[in-house]
Amino acid sequence: MSLVLLFGPAGPASDAVPTGSDKVVHVLLFAALAWTGRLAGVPLPPLGLALLAYAGLSEVLQSSVPWAERTSSWADVAADAAGIALGLLLPQPRARGRGRQSLGRTNL
C-alpha cells in the first residue's frame, strides 16, 4: 500500500484535497508501517532507522520519477518521522492465551 500511495501518480483528485491533508496521510502511513513492524517483532532501533531511510529515499524517488508527477518535500519527511514515532509509541495488543494451559495438556 505504501508503494501505491508514495509512488503512484498524483492524479486529478490530489488537487481537490485540502492543503496539508497529504501530511496526515504520511503520518498515518508511517505510523502503520512502524506499528506493524513492532507487531512482527522487529527490534525498535533497526525498525525506526529503516523507516527513516525509507522516508528519505521515497522523497528522493518521488522527485525523480517523471510519470508520478510528484515533488519531494522536507515537510513530508517530517510527517513521516512523526508517523514513525507515533507507530513506535502506540501500545501493542496483549497476546491472548498467555499463562493458560494448552488444550492438549492435562494436569495429573
C-alpha positions in Angstrom: 0.0 0.0 0.0 2.8 2.4 0.8 4.3 1.9 -2.7 1.0 2.9 -4.3 0.5 5.9 -2.0 4.0 7.2 -2.3 4.9 6.4 -5.9 1.6 6.3 -7.7 0.6 9.1 -10.0 -0.8 12.1 -8.1 -3.8 12.3 -10.3 -6.5 15.0 -10.6 -8.1 14.1 -7.2 -5.0 15.3 -5.4 -5.8 18.9 -6.5 -9.2 18.7 -4.7 -7.9 17.7 -1.3 -7.4 20.4 1.4 -3.8 21.8 1.8 -1.8 19.8 4.3 -4.1 16.7 4.2 -1.3 14.8 2.5 0.8 15.2 5.7 -2.0 13.3 7.5 -1.6 10.5 5.0 2.1 10.5 5.5 1.7 10.3 9.3 -0.9 7.6 9.2 1.0 5.5 6.6 4.3 5.6 8.5 2.6 5.0 11.9 1.0 1.9 10.4 4.4 0.7 9.0 6.1 1.2 12.4 3.3 -0.4 14.4 3.1 -3.5 12.2 6.9 -3.7 12.2 6.6 -3.9 16.0 3.9 -6.5 15.8 6.2 -8.5 13.6 8.9 -8.4 16.3 11.4 -6.1 14.5 13.6 -4.5 17.1 12.9 -0.8 17.6 16.2 0.8 16.7 16.6 -1.0 13.3 12.9 -0.6 12.6 13.0 3.2 13.2 16.2 3.7 11.3 15.0 1.6 8.3 11.7 3.5 8.2 13.5 6.9 8.3 15.8 5.8 5.5 12.7 4.7 3.5 11.0 8.0 4.2 14.1 9.9 2.9 14.5 7.6 -0.1 10.9 7.8 -1.0 11.1 11.6 -1.3 14.2 11.4 -3.5 12.5 8.8 -5.7 9.2 10.8 -5.9 11.0 13.7 -7.4 12.9 11.6 -9.9 10.0 9.5 -11.3 8.6 11.7 -14.0 5.3 9.8 -14.5 4.3 10.1 -10.9 4.1 13.9 -11.2 5.2 14.4 -7.6 7.7 16.6 -5.8 9.9 15.9 -2.8 9.4 17.8 0.4 11.2 18.1 3.8 7.8 18.6 5.3 6.8 15.1 4.0 9.9 13.6 5.6 9.0 15.4 8.9 5.4 14.0 8.7 6.9 10.5 8.0 9.1 10.8 11.1 6.2 11.9 13.2 4.3 8.8 12.0 7.2 6.6 12.8 7.4 7.9 16.3 3.7 7.5 16.7 3.8 3.9 15.5 6.7 3.1 17.7 4.9 4.5 20.8 1.5 3.1 20.2 0.6 0.3 22.7 0.8 -3.3 21.4 -2.1 -5.7 21.8 -1.6 -8.2 24.5 -1.0 -11.8 23.4 -4.0 -14.0 24.0 -3.7 -17.1 26.0 -0.6 -16.1 27.9 -0.4 -18.1 31.1 -3.1 -20.5 30.0 -2.7 -24.2 29.6 -2.8 -25.6 26.1 -5.8 -27.6 25.2 -3.9 -30.8 24.7 -2.4 -31.0 28.3 -4.0 -32.3 31.4 -2.8 -31.9 34.9 -2.3 -35.2 36.8 
